[in-house]
Amino acid sequence: MRAVEFTGYGPPEAAQVAEVGEPHAGPGEIRVAVRASGLSAGEAHLRAGKMREFVPLEFPYRSGFDAAGVVDELGEGVSGTAIGDEVFGFTSMTRRGANADHAVFVVWAPKPAAWSWAEAGGAAGSVETSTRVLDRLDLGAGQTLLVQGAAGGVGTVAVQMAIARGAKVIGTASERNHEFLRSLGAEPTTYGEGLVERVRALAPDGVDAVFDCAGGALPDLVTLAGDPARVVTIAPDLTAAEHGVHMSHSAEADSDSGLGDADPLAAHGLDVAVKLAAEGKLRVPVAATFPLTDVAGAHELSETRHARGKIVLVH
């Protein structure tokens, strides 16, 4: 079967499609014939070598964490799922390999009928990350959340899931994405100099929590939250600890790496997403789709940091 591998650190072309052996479902797992899979912005950083001191890779590195497809193999003990079912989900963090013709899921849920294959293929990672961070922030009804970098793959989903919890959301993005954020239910503003003043004008009573998807503004974000414990970042910002901010991640890293311990996966978020999708309260904006064979092009777009929504590989 075909699978995306990184043959070494380097430019987008270091992500290549190779012929590899098919994986098989172990106990409690399923295998799917993949229809679409998500491109992880974090893995694009890994491929470029930006995190090599903290998350060193062994090559060839098989990429991809989330995907959607049709179940074609059931592991021992699996119930409630049948061969032929359409599902979305994610692989184990140690195995990965979702950017391939077949992938083994450890967590999955039924594919919402309202989502295309591309939407479902890019959903699970953003849903899990959003749920993990919103749970840590204990975000609830009546609170105000600031999402820094709200137009990206995770940010767009986080906005909607926070609104579904009854929160008011302010999202930062470039001005060209402001109407788009309004369509998701967020109040938009621009990032950069003057952020504190702009957000305070939109939220005179202050913000209750900050979800940082972009990085680069932690001092301002802490100022707005009033307490570093009310800020969680998923950006690869290694100054987070200096500011007292928790960096939420699920990467396997040395305990002395500076990344801190990995957070438990928020697997329950997938069931929440299925319910919200059925109610018309959650869509998965897709910035662009690329054929699996053009994975380098997908990585090139990711590096621009201007993709609105999720970048997805179609199989």
N, C-alpha and C positions, 0 to 999 in steps of 0.2 A: 504494500500500500504506500501511498504518498504521505509524507510528514514533513513539517517545517523544522529545520535544525539550524542552530548557529554553529558554524564551524570554527569560530574564534571571535574575539572582540574586533569591532570594526564598523564600517559604514552600513547603511541598509542592505547592501549586497551580501553582507555576511549572513543574512537570513536566506536560506536556500531550501528548495524542496528536494528531498532524498527518498529513495525507495528503501523501506524498512519492513521488518516483520510485523504482522498484526498483533495487537495486544488482545488479551482475553480477560473476561470478567472473573474476579475472585469472589469469595464469600461476601455477600451483602452488596455486591456491585452489579452494574449493568454495563453492557457495551452498546454503543450506538453507531449506526452508519451516519456520519456527520453530514449535515446539509449546509451548515454555516457555523463559523467560530469567530470569537472575538479576538481582536488584536489588543494585547495588554500594553498600555503606555509604560507601565513599570518594566515590562520585559524589553521594551525598546531602549530604556535607560540601561538595562543590564547588557544588552547586545553592544551598545556603544562604549561599554567599559566604564561608565560613570560611577558605578557602584562596586567595582572590582575589589576594592579594599575591604568592603563590608559584606558583600554577598558574592564571593568568588564562584565562578562557574566551572563545571567540568564539561569539556567538549567531546563529542558533539552534544549540544544542549537542545533538548526537545521542547518546543514552545507551545503555549496555549493553555489556558486555564478553564475557559467556559466555551460552551458550544450548544448546538441544538441538532437533533436528528431523530432517526427512527431506531427503536430498540431492536437489536438483532441477536443479543445473547444475554442470558440471565445467569448471574452467579448463584451459588448455593445459598438458600435461605431467603431469597428475594420473593416477596409477595406483593400483591396489589399493582403489579406492573406486568405487562405481557409483551411478547415479541410482536412488533408492528406498531406499538404505541409511539406517538409523537411526544417527545420530551425535550426539556432544556435543563442544563445543570452544569456541574463542574467536576473536574478531576481532583485527585489528591494533590496537595501542594508539592509533594516530593516527586510524584510521577509526571504531572502535567501532560503535555502531548495532545492537547485538544485541537491544535491546528494540524489535523490529519484526516484521512478518510475514515478512520475508526478511532473512537476514543472510549475510555472506560470512565464512567461516572461513579463517584462515591456519594454524591448528593444530586437529586433531580426532582423535577415536578412536571406535571402535564403542560405541554405547550399551550398557552392561551390561544383560542381560535382567532382572537382579534389581532394577533401578532403575525407578521410575515416570518419566514425562516430567518431572514437577516436580522430582524428585531430580536427574535428569540435567541439567535446565535450569539448576540452581543449582550444579552440581558443578565445572565447569572452573576458575572463578576461585579457589575455595577450594583446590582440588587444586594448582593452579600456585603459589599463594602459599605454601601449606604446604611444598611440595617445595623451593621457592626458599630459604625460611628454614632448613629442616632441613638442606639441603645446605650452606648457609653455616656453620651451627653444627657441621657434620660429625658429626651425631648418629648414634650407633650402639648396638649391643647392649651392655647392662650399664650404660648411662648413665642419669642421672636428669634429666628435663626438667621445668621449671615452665612451664606455659602460663597466662599472665595473661589472663583473659577467655576461659575455655575453653568457655563455652556458646554462643558466637556462631557465625556462619556459617563463619568460618575456623577458630576454635578447635576446634569439634567435629570437623572433618576433620583438623586438625593432631594432635589427641590420638590418633586412630586410626592415622594414618600413622606417628607416632612409635612407637606400641606395635608396629606391624608391623615396625619396624626393631629391635625387641628392647629398647626403652627402657622404663624406669619413668616414668610421667607423674603429676605433681601438677597439678591444675587449679583455678584460682580461679573462683568464681561465687557468686551469691547462694544462700542456703541452700535456697531452693525448687528449685534446679537440682542439688543434690548427688546425689540418687539417679540422676538422668539422667546425670551424669558418671560415676558408678559403672557404669552400664549400658554406657558406652563403654570402660570399662577404666581410668579415671583415679581417683586418690585425690583427693577434693575438699577444698577449704578455702575460707574466705571471704576476700574482699579487704579492704583498708582497714587501719586502725590495728592494729598487732600482727601484721602479715603475716609479718615476718621470724621472729618467735618461733614462729608456727604452722607455717610451712614447715620450720623446723629441727627441730621436734618430729616431723614426718612423715619427714624425711630427715636423720637425725643425722650422716650422712657428707657432707652437703652436696648441692647440685644442680650438675650439670655444665654446664647451659645454661638459658637463659630465652628463651621466645618470648612477646613482649608483643603481645597483640592489642587491648588496651584503653587503654593509656596512663595517665598520672597517678601512676605509682609508680616511676619510674626509679631514684631513689636506693635504695629498698629492694631493687629487683631486682638492681642492681649489687652491693649488699652481699651478697645471697644467692649470686650467681654468683661473687663474689670477683674478677671481672675484667670490665670493661665490654665487652671483646671477646667475651665469652660471652653477651652479651645482644643480641638483635635485636628491634626494634620495627617493627610495621606501622601503629601508631597515628599520627595526624597530630600528633605531639608535637615541636614545633620546638625544644625544649630538649635533644633527644637528643644533638646534637653536644657540648653543654656537659658532658654526662655521659660522653662518649666512646663512646656507643652508636650503632650503625649503624641508620639508618632504611631499611628495605628497601621499595622502591616501583618502579613501572614507569611512573610518570607522566612526561609530557613537561614539563620545567620548565627555566627559565633556570639556568645553572650557578651563578649567584650568589644563587639564590632561598632558600637555606637548607635545601632538601630534599636536596641532594647528588645525585650521579649516579644514574640509574636502573640497576637490576640487570637482567641478562639474564633473559629469560623462561625458566622451567623447564618447557619443553614436554614433556620426557620424563616428567613426573609423570603425564600422562594415561594413558600405557600402564601405569604402575605401578598406577594407580587401577583400571583395567579388570581387571587380574590380582587385586588385592585384593578387588574386588567379587565376582568369580567364586568366590573362596575364602570368601566370607561375612565378610570382615574389614574392609569399608568400606561404610558407609551414609552417606547425605547427609541429616541431619535438616533437615526443612523447617518453619520456624516458622509460616508462613502462605502461602497463595496468594491472589493478587488477579487479576482480569481485567485485561488490558492497559488497558482504558478507565478503571480505577480506580488508575492509577499514583500519583496523589496520595495515596491511602489507604495504599499501600505505603510511600511516603516518610514519611508521618506515623508509621507503626509503626517504621520504621528510626530515626527521631529519638528515640524513647523509650529506645533502647539496651537494651530488655528482651526483644528477640526471641530465642527459643531456637532457634538454627539459622539457616538461610537463608530470606530472603524471596524469593518467586518470582512472576513474572508469567506467567500462562497465556494462551495465544493461541487 
